[in-house]
Amino acid sequence: MSLLVIFIISLVIGQSLSVGLGLLVERYSTPYTGMVTFIGSYFVMFWLAWRFAVRITAPRSPERGGLSSAGKSSAREVA
């Protein structure tokens, strides 16, 4: 459930940025260029929001980063 909530929140924020970017480009360029910019960023935001939500809600391992237990024992033997 938290994955879906994080995804929707980040998607709303990302789509707001897409609208703002499209309007900004439209102001300084043609309406066509603004629309193309908006549509491109609209679809990219779905991908980015999903990747962000999955990364935020991923389960954490007890060992934060580093080598696995097998790698740690061999690293101790080398040193």
Secondary structure as GFF3:
##gff-version 3
##sequence-region A 1 79
A	DSSP	alpha_helix	2	28	.	.	.	ID=ss1
A	DSSP	alpha_helix	31	57	.	.	.	ID=ss2
A	DSSP	alpha_helix	69	78	.	.	.	ID=ss3
###
